Amino acid sequence: MDRARRTLYAAGELDYAVPPGETLWELLEEKDMTRYELAAHIGVPLDHIDQLILGLLPLTSEVAVALERITGTPAKLWNRLEADYQSTRVRLQSAGTRVENSG
């Protein structure tokens, strides 16, 4: 693909990957909920929540449903954020870009 087509194809695409954990972190702050409280509500260890926030663990469908129950944010949104994060990571890696989280 020539440079002009690559530029057009990538127009508007982020040059970094945003894990769904960043949205989760912001939501926790808005709801004045700690990571500890969330971990207890979901029934996972605190380090699992920390790894989700950092984008080191994928956000599973099961966790998305639990987040919906606790936060009111639809599981469909959590799943979409995870899919977008993973596809952006793959796109960046295939372009030879060093993949880092936005945070």
Sine and cosine of phi, psi and omega as CSV:
sin_phi,cos_phi,sin_psi,cos_psi,sin_omega,cos_omega
0.00,0.00,0.74,-0.67,-0.02,-1.00
-0.96,0.29,0.25,-0.97,-0.09,-1.00
-0.85,0.52,-0.68,0.74,-0.01,-1.00
-0.89,0.46,-0.68,0.74,0.01,-1.00
-0.93,0.38,-0.61,0.79,0.05,-1.00
-0.89,0.46,-0.68,0.74,0.01,-1.00
-0.89,0.46,-0.70,0.71,0.02,-1.00
-0.90,0.44,-0.70,0.72,-0.01,-1.00
-0.87,0.49,-0.64,0.76,-0.07,-1.00
-1.00,0.00,-0.01,1.00,-0.03,-1.00
-0.83,0.55,0.77,-0.63,0.01,-1.00
0.99,0.14,-0.08,1.00,0.02,-1.00
-0.99,0.15,0.63,-0.78,0.05,-1.00
-0.95,0.32,0.52,-0.85,0.10,-1.00
-0.98,-0.18,0.37,0.93,0.09,-1.00
-0.49,-0.87,0.40,-0.92,-0.03,-1.00
-0.98,-0.18,0.72,-0.69,-0.02,-1.00
-0.95,-0.33,0.94,-0.33,0.01,-1.00
-0.94,0.34,0.49,-0.87,0.03,-1.00
-0.88,0.48,-0.33,0.94,0.03,-1.00
-0.88,0.47,-0.47,0.88,0.05,-1.00
-0.91,0.41,-0.65,0.76,0.06,-1.00
-0.91,0.41,-0.66,0.75,0.04,-1.00
-0.87,0.50,-0.70,0.71,0.01,-1.00
-0.85,0.52,-0.73,0.69,0.01,-1.00
-0.89,0.46,-0.66,0.75,0.00,-1.00
-0.91,0.41,-0.65,0.76,0.04,-1.00
-0.87,0.49,-0.66,0.75,0.03,-1.00
-0.89,0.45,-0.69,0.73,0.01,-1.00
-0.88,0.48,-0.63,0.78,-0.05,-1.00
-1.00,0.02,0.02,1.00,-0.02,-1.00
0.81,0.59,0.69,0.72,0.01,-1.00
-0.92,-0.39,0.67,-0.74,0.02,-1.00
-1.00,0.06,0.29,-0.96,0.10,-1.00
-0.88,0.48,-0.59,0.81,0.02,-1.00
-0.88,0.47,-0.72,0.69,0.01,-1.00
-0.89,0.46,-0.69,0.72,0.01,-1.00
-0.88,0.47,-0.72,0.70,0.01,-1.00
-0.85,0.53,-0.67,0.74,0.01,-1.00
-0.91,0.41,-0.67,0.74,0.01,-1.00
-0.90,0.43,-0.63,0.78,-0.03,-1.00
-0.99,0.13,-0.45,0.90,-0.02,-1.00
0.99,0.10,0.58,0.81,0.06,-1.00
-0.82,-0.57,0.34,-0.94,0.05,-1.00
-0.92,0.40,0.44,-0.90,0.02,-1.00
-0.84,0.55,-0.64,0.77,-0.02,-1.00
-0.90,0.43,-0.43,0.90,0.09,-1.00
-0.90,0.43,-0.70,0.71,0.04,-1.00
-0.89,0.45,-0.71,0.70,0.01,-1.00
-0.87,0.50,-0.66,0.75,0.01,-1.00
-0.93,0.35,-0.56,0.83,0.10,-1.00
-0.89,0.45,-0.71,0.70,-0.02,-1.00
-0.88,0.48,-0.63,0.78,-0.02,-1.00
-0.99,0.14,-0.13,0.99,-0.02,-1.00
0.98,0.18,0.32,0.95,-0.02,-1.00
-1.00,0.03,-0.32,0.95,0.08,-1.00
-0.83,-0.55,0.62,-0.79,0.08,-1.00
-0.95,0.32,0.53,-0.85,0.07,-1.00
-1.00,0.08,0.94,-0.35,-0.06,-1.00
-0.98,0.18,0.26,-0.97,0.05,-1.00
-0.88,0.48,-0.58,0.81,0.01,-1.00
-0.90,0.43,-0.69,0.73,0.04,-1.00
-0.92,0.39,-0.61,0.79,0.03,-1.00
-0.86,0.51,-0.67,0.74,0.02,-1.00
-0.91,0.41,-0.66,0.75,0.04,-1.00
-0.90,0.44,-0.66,0.75,0.03,-1.00
-0.90,0.43,-0.62,0.79,0.06,-1.00
-0.87,0.49,-0.71,0.70,-0.01,-1.00
-0.88,0.47,-0.63,0.78,-0.10,-1.00
-1.00,0.06,-0.65,0.76,-0.11,-0.99
-0.98,-0.19,-0.33,0.94,-0.07,-1.00
1.00,0.09,-0.08,1.00,0.05,-1.00
-0.99,0.13,0.82,-0.57,-0.11,-0.99
-0.83,0.55,0.62,-0.78,0.06,-1.00
-0.84,0.54,-0.57,0.82,0.01,-1.00
-0.84,0.55,-0.64,0.77,0.03,-1.00
-0.92,0.39,-0.71,0.70,0.02,-1.00
-0.87,0.50,-0.69,0.73,0.02,-1.00
-0.90,0.43,-0.62,0.78,0.02,-1.00
-0.91,0.41,-0.68,0.73,0.03,-1.00
-0.87,0.49,-0.66,0.75,0.02,-1.00
-0.91,0.41,-0.70,0.71,0.01,-1.00
-0.89,0.46,-0.68,0.73,0.04,-1.00
-0.89,0.46,-0.67,0.74,0.01,-1.00
-0.87,0.49,-0.75,0.66,-0.04,-1.00
-0.91,0.41,-0.67,0.75,-0.01,-1.00
-0.92,0.38,-0.57,0.82,0.06,-1.00
-0.92,0.40,-0.67,0.74,0.03,-1.00
-0.86,0.51,-0.71,0.70,-0.01,-1.00
-0.90,0.43,-0.69,0.72,0.01,-1.00
-0.87,0.50,-0.71,0.70,-0.01,-1.00
-0.91,0.40,-0.68,0.74,0.01,-1.00
-0.90,0.43,-0.65,0.76,-0.01,-1.00
-0.94,0.35,-0.39,0.92,0.06,-1.00
-1.00,0.06,-0.01,1.00,0.02,-1.00
0.99,0.14,0.25,0.97,0.01,-1.00
-1.00,0.06,0.69,-0.72,0.08,-1.00
-0.93,0.36,0.83,-0.56,-0.09,-1.00
-1.00,0.02,0.86,-0.51,0.11,-0.99
-0.73,-0.68,0.44,-0.90,0.10,-1.00
-0.94,0.33,0.33,-0.94,-0.02,-1.00
-0.96,0.29,-0.36,0.93,-0.09,-1.00
-1.00,0.07,0.00,0.00,0.00,0.00
